[in-house]
Each structure stands twice: as C-alpha cells, then as structure tokens.
C-alpha cells in the first residue's frame, strides 16, 4: 500500500510517500515554517511525487495530521488530503499530532507528547511504550501537565512544548528520561501511523481540544436594491 502523508498542523510543511509493503519511505520533503503552508504544500507534493516517480493513481491512501495545531494550517492540510482522496478514489485518514510526536520515542518507557497551546497552556497526552494511553489527550495549564507527567515518571518528553515542561519540572522530582523539542512531527512517522490507522476510527477532520483562537469570517453580502 502506498500512502501519501501530509502535515501542515504546526510549524512545518511536510509530505512523504510511504510503501507499507516494504516499510520504506520512498520520498519526503519538509520545510520549517510558521506561515505560508497553503502556498508551499502543492509544489512540495508535486516535487516529491516526481522524485519518487509516482503517479497519484498509484496511491492507496492519504494520511494527514488533524491536530491539535494551527487552525489555518489544519484547514490547509485536511482540505488537500480530502481533495486528493476524492480525485484518486482512495481513503483518507487522520493522524493526531500528539500520536505522531509520541511515536518518535519507541520503547518500554511512557512518553508525554506536548504541544504549546499558548497563554501558559499545553495540549498533551501520555502513552505507554506499547501505545496504550495512560492520560487521554487534554488541554490544560502547564503545571497540570507536569503533575500528570510526574505521576507517570520516569518518562520521555517530546513535542514543541517539551522544553516548556522541562524548564518548570522542579528539582524535587527525578528529571525526564529525555527531552526532545520538535517543531513538528516526523512526517515519516505520520505516514506509518496512517498506514496502520483504521479508517472509521481515524477520520480526516480537525481534532480540537478547545475552541480554536481563529474562526472563519462570516460571508459579507452587499445589499440588493429592490427592483
């Protein structure tokens, strides 16, 4: 199965082509960016597909990050994934950014994946080494996330808020096993998770843990004069 993976949820624009039969990432591209995902994504996908000499009709599945993340970025990636899936007549699946971050630390120890939600809050989840959730995805103040992490320690911290938690960890507790600050998930892991996803349980729609800071502006209509 060939999977096209897309990530525009956080501070990167990334895409990968993954062959699940050989468990190989055939091609991938990623650029760090806070804005401009909409302009960068399509040319990036075109270059990657050309590099892999793959046609869109060769695809079997589309995987896309669904959040938590930037409201605008999520709309860019999910819209593209749905469009490609419709055009290629294949299934699109969603992968949460927290799950993709957590997958970066395989092994027996638990992993806390954390994303900066701003204003002193984070999105986080804690997963055991086998992927079982020890703490479900939540939006909470940093101190709440730290207490949850310390109760599950020793564990790894990963995500774009990993440093925020580490800086406020406190000397009274054993430090995390590791702290990996990443601006965005590994797009190859997004592809692998997308290949393993159960489509009915992984819809390609935004995964919000609290209302977005931005909302689409209502349409404006010019008044129509009576005839």
C-alpha positions in Angstrom: 0.0 0.0 0.0 1.3 3.4 -1.0 0.4 6.3 1.4 0.8 10.0 0.8 1.3 11.7 4.1 0.7 15.5 4.7 1.5 17.6 7.7 0.7 21.3 7.9 -0.6 21.3 11.5 2.3 23.1 13.3 5.5 24.9 12.3 6.4 22.8 9.3 5.1 21.9 5.9 5.9 18.3 5.1 4.9 15.4 2.9 6.1 11.8 2.4 5.4 8.8 0.3 5.4 5.5 2.2 5.3 2.0 0.9 3.8 -0.2 3.7 4.6 -3.4 1.9 8.4 -2.8 2.1 8.0 -0.5 5.2 10.0 2.1 3.2 9.7 5.9 3.0 10.1 6.3 -0.8 10.5 10.1 -0.7 9.8 13.0 1.7 10.2 16.7 1.9 9.9 19.1 4.8 10.4 22.8 5.4 10.1 24.6 8.7 7.6 27.5 8.5 5.1 29.3 10.7 3.0 30.6 7.8 2.7 30.0 4.1 1.6 26.4 4.2 -1.1 26.9 1.6 1.4 28.3 -0.9 4.1 25.7 -0.2 2.2 22.4 0.0 1.1 21.7 -3.5 4.5 22.4 -5.2 6.2 20.4 -2.4 3.9 17.4 -3.1 4.5 17.7 -6.9 8.3 17.7 -6.4 8.1 14.7 -4.1 5.9 12.7 -6.4 8.2 13.4 -9.3 11.2 12.4 -7.2 9.6 9.1 -6.4 8.3 8.7 -10.0 4.9 8.0 -8.5 1.5 9.0 -10.0 -1.5 9.9 -8.0 -3.3 7.0 -9.4 -0.7 4.8 -7.8 -1.8 5.9 -4.3 -3.8 3.7 -2.0 -4.4 6.0 1.0 -3.9 9.6 2.1 -2.8 10.4 5.7 -3.0 13.9 7.2 -2.3 15.4 10.6 -5.5 16.5 12.2 -4.3 18.4 15.3 -4.1 19.8 17.8 -2.4 22.6 15.8 -2.8 25.8 13.9 -6.4 26.4 12.8 -5.3 27.7 9.4 -2.6 25.0 9.0 -5.1 22.2 9.7 -7.6 23.5 7.2 -4.8 23.6 4.5 -3.6 20.0 5.1 -7.0 18.4 5.6 -8.6 20.1 2.6 -5.7 18.9 0.4 -5.9 15.4 1.8 -9.7 15.2 1.2 -9.2 16.6 -2.3 -6.5 14.1 -3.3 -8.5 11.2 -1.8 -11.6 12.2 -3.8 -9.6 12.6 -7.0 -7.7 9.3 -6.6 -10.8 7.4 -5.2 -8.9 6.3 -2.1 -9.4 6.5 1.6 -8.1 9.5 3.7 -7.3 9.0 7.3 -6.3 11.4 10.1 -3.4 11.1 12.5 -3.2 13.3 15.6 -0.1 15.4 16.1 0.2 14.1 19.7 0.2 10.5 18.5 2.8 11.3 15.8 5.0 13.0 18.4 4.7 10.1 20.8 5.7 7.6 18.1 9.1 9.2 17.9 10.1 7.5 21.2 9.5 3.8 20.8 10.5 1.7 23.8 9.2 0.5 27.2 9.1 3.8 29.0 6.0 6.1 28.8 6.0 9.2 26.6 4.4 12.5 27.2 3.7 14.4 23.9 3.1 18.1 24.4 2.1 20.9 22.1 2.2 24.6 23.0 -1.3 25.9 23.2 -0.1 29.4 24.3 -1.0 31.5 27.3 0.5 29.0 29.7 -1.5 26.0 28.4 -0.4 22.9 26.5 -2.1 20.0 24.7 -0.8 16.8 25.9 -1.2 13.0 26.2 0.7 10.3 28.0 1.2 6.9 26.3 2.8 3.7 27.5 5.6 2.1 25.4 3.1 -0.1 23.7 0.9 2.9 22.7 -1.8 2.4 25.4 -3.0 5.8 26.6 -2.2 6.5 30.2 -3.6 10.0 30.0 -6.0 10.9 27.2 -5.4 14.0 25.1 -6.2 17.1 27.1 -5.8 20.9 27.0 -4.5 22.0 30.4 -2.2 24.6 32.1 1.4 23.6 32.1 1.5 22.9 35.8 -1.3 20.3 35.4 0.6 18.6 32.6 3.7 18.5 34.7 1.9 16.9 37.6 0.4 14.3 35.3 3.9 13.6 33.9 5.5 13.3 37.3 2.8 10.8 38.4 3.8 8.6 35.4 7.5 9.2 35.6 10.1 8.1 34.5 9.1 9.1 31.0 10.2 10.9 27.9 9.0 14.4 26.9 8.6 15.1 23.2 6.9 17.9 21.2 7.2 21.6 20.6 6.3 22.2 24.3 8.7 19.6 25.7 11.2 22.4 26.8 8.4 24.3 28.5 7.6 21.4 30.7 11.2 20.6 31.4 12.0 24.1 32.4 9.3 24.0 35.1 9.8 20.4 36.1 11.2 21.2 39.6 14.1 19.8 41.5 12.1 17.7 43.9 11.4 15.1 41.2 13.6 12.9 39.1 14.2 14.5 35.7 12.6 13.2 32.5 14.4 10.4 30.7 14.8 12.7 27.7 13.5 16.0 26.4 13.1 16.2 22.6 11.9 19.6 21.4 10.5 19.2 17.8 8.7 21.9 15.8 6.5 19.3 14.1 6.1 15.5 13.9 8.3 13.3 11.8 6.4 13.1 8.5 7.7 9.5 8.0 6.0 8.5 11.3 2.8 10.3 10.2 2.9 8.1 7.1 3.5 4.9 9.1 0.7 5.7 11.5 -1.6 6.5 8.6 -0.9 3.1 7.1 -1.8 1.4 10.3 -4.9 3.5 11.0 -8.4 2.1 11.0 -10.3 4.5 8.6 -13.6 4.5 10.5 -11.8 5.4 13.7 -9.4 7.9 12.1 -11.4 10.4 10.1 -9.6 13.3 8.3 -11.2 16.0 10.3 -9.8 18.6 12.7 -9.1 17.3 16.2 -9.7 20.2 18.6 -9.2 20.0 22.4 -10.6 23.5 22.9 -12.2 26.1 20.6 -9.8 27.5 18.0 -8.5 31.0 18.5 -9.4 31.8 14.9 -12.7 31.3 13.2 -13.7 31.8 9.6 -15.1 35.3 8.9 -18.8 35.3 8.1 -19.6 35.9 4.5 -20.4 39.5 3.6 -23.2 40.3 1.3 -23.8 43.6 -0.4 -27.4 44.9 -0.1 -29.5 44.3 -3.1 -31.7 47.1 -4.1 -35.4 46.5 -4.7 -36.3 46.4 -8.4 
